[in-house]
Amino acid sequence: MTRFVMVIDTRTCIGCGDCVVACKTENNVPEGLNRDWVVEATSGTYPDLKTEFRSERCNHCSNPTCVTLCPTGASHLWNDTNIVLVEPEKCTGCKACIAACPYDARLVMHPDGYIDKCTFCHHRVEQGLDPACVSTCPTGCMHFGSLDDPHSKVSQLLKTRDHKVLKPETGNEPNVYYLT
């Protein structure tokens, strides 16, 4: 299985939201819905506060409970990779995947009722391109690639920089990394 990852540098993300707009435009996401979003997280105690911006989305986990718990097979892995997709025609809208996702990355597409999510722009990845959010980021804080290639930018960043994932305790093995 090819393991695609996204690496986001929280030191250079400015929280501008261009990634959100790029995703909505590239994937025709309806108004009022988002496949990704920006979080402003503050930590520490006054007067030693730190603010971090994080572009968040589906984590395309290596152990995706959303896929395991989908009763119809609508949620599935794409082309022997960790990229999780949803087939709208198979989706009954039961929301089992929403309950299974620890990242709140699933959304109900109204009025049709099927579940949707970030796809890491697999249609672009298939052409050798970065996801729209990565290619649009004005600060260059977002990186995408295969963790299987030890020479890839994402592999090098994860070897040389401190990083974290969100909710590692779930066992889902998320593939969106945040450089700290």
C-alpha positions in Angstrom: 0.0 0.0 0.0 1.3 3.5 -0.9 1.1 5.7 2.1 0.3 9.3 1.1 0.8 12.0 3.8 0.3 15.7 4.3 2.8 17.7 6.4 1.8 21.1 7.6 4.3 23.5 9.2 2.4 25.2 12.0 5.3 27.8 12.3 4.5 29.2 8.8 0.7 28.7 8.5 -0.9 32.1 8.9 -4.5 30.8 9.0 -5.5 32.6 5.8 -8.0 30.0 4.6 -6.7 29.8 1.0 -6.6 26.0 1.4 -10.3 26.0 2.3 -11.2 28.1 -0.8 -9.0 26.0 -3.1 -10.7 22.8 -1.9 -14.2 24.2 -2.3 -13.3 25.5 -5.8 -11.5 22.4 -7.0 -14.1 20.0 -5.7 -17.3 22.0 -6.2 -18.1 21.9 -2.5 -21.5 23.5 -1.9 -21.8 26.8 -0.1 -22.0 26.3 3.7 -20.0 23.0 3.6 -16.3 22.4 3.9 -14.0 19.4 3.4 -11.2 21.2 5.3 -11.0 24.1 7.7 -8.5 26.2 9.7 -8.3 25.9 13.5 -6.6 28.5 15.7 -5.3 26.8 18.8 -3.9 28.7 21.8 -1.8 26.9 24.4 0.0 28.0 27.6 -1.0 30.3 30.3 -0.9 34.1 30.3 1.4 35.8 29.7 3.2 32.9 28.0 0.6 32.0 25.3 1.3 30.4 22.0 -1.0 30.5 19.0 -0.9 27.8 16.3 -2.9 27.7 13.1 -3.8 24.2 11.7 -5.4 23.4 8.4 -7.4 20.3 9.2 -9.2 17.7 7.2 -9.7 13.9 6.9 -6.5 12.3 8.1 -6.5 9.4 5.5 -5.6 7.1 8.3 -3.7 3.9 7.8 -6.2 2.1 10.1 -9.4 4.0 9.1 -12.3 3.0 11.4 -14.7 4.8 9.0 -13.9 2.3 6.3 -14.1 -0.7 8.7 -17.5 0.4 10.1 -19.1 1.4 6.8 -21.9 -1.2 6.3 -22.2 -0.7 2.5 -18.6 -0.5 1.5 -19.2 3.1 0.3 -16.2 4.2 2.3 -13.1 2.5 0.9 -9.4 2.8 0.2 -8.4 4.1 -3.2 -6.0 2.1 -5.5 -4.0 0.3 -2.8 -3.3 3.6 -1.0 -4.4 5.0 2.4 -6.6 7.6 0.6 -10.1 7.1 1.9 -12.9 7.8 -0.6 -16.7 7.6 -0.5 -18.8 6.3 -3.4 -22.0 8.4 -3.2 -24.1 5.7 -5.1 -23.3 3.1 -2.4 -23.7 5.5 0.6 -27.1 5.2 2.4 -26.4 8.2 4.7 -26.5 6.0 7.8 -23.7 8.1 9.4 -21.7 5.2 10.8 -18.6 6.7 9.3 -19.4 10.1 11.0 -19.6 8.3 14.3 -16.4 6.4 13.6 -14.3 9.4 12.6 -12.4 11.0 15.5 -11.5 14.1 13.4 -15.1 15.3 12.5 -14.0 15.2 8.9 -17.2 13.8 7.4 -20.1 15.9 6.1 -23.6 15.2 4.9 -24.2 16.5 1.3 -27.6 18.1 1.3 -30.1 17.5 -0.2 -28.8 14.2 -1.5 -27.9 12.8 1.9 -24.7 11.0 1.1 -21.6 11.5 3.1 -18.5 13.3 1.7 -15.0 14.3 2.9 -11.6 15.4 1.8 -10.1 13.1 -0.9 -6.5 14.5 -0.8 -7.7 15.5 -4.4 -7.0 11.9 -5.6 -7.9 13.0 -9.1 -5.0 15.4 -9.0 -2.7 12.9 -7.3 -3.4 10.4 -10.0 -2.0 13.0 -12.5 1.1 13.6 -10.3 -0.1 16.9 -8.9 -0.4 18.0 -5.3 -3.9 18.4 -3.8 -5.4 21.9 -4.5 -4.9 23.1 -0.9 -1.2 22.3 -1.1 -0.6 23.9 -4.5 -2.5 27.1 -3.4 -0.9 27.7 0.0 0.7 31.2 -0.2 3.3 30.4 2.6 4.2 27.0 1.3 3.5 25.5 4.7 1.7 22.5 3.2 3.5 19.5 1.7 2.2 16.3 0.2 3.8 13.1 -0.9 4.6 9.4 -0.4 6.0 8.4 3.0 7.3 5.3 1.2 9.9 7.3 -0.6 12.7 8.1 1.9 13.9 11.0 -0.3 10.5 12.7 -0.6 10.0 16.1 0.9 7.5 14.8 3.4 9.8 12.0 4.5 12.7 14.4 4.9 10.6 16.9 6.9 9.4 14.2 9.3 12.9 12.9 9.8 14.3 16.4 10.6 11.6 18.2 12.4 9.5 17.7 15.5 5.9 16.8 14.6 2.6 15.6 15.9 -0.6 14.0 14.7 -4.0 14.7 16.1 -5.6 12.1 18.4 -2.9 9.4 18.1 -4.5 7.5 21.0 -7.4 6.4 18.7 -5.2 3.9 16.9 -6.4 5.1 13.5 -2.8 6.0 12.5 -3.5 9.4 11.0 -1.5 10.6 8.0 -1.7 14.4 8.4 1.3 15.6 10.3 1.9 19.0 12.0 5.4 20.3 12.2 5.9 22.0 15.6 
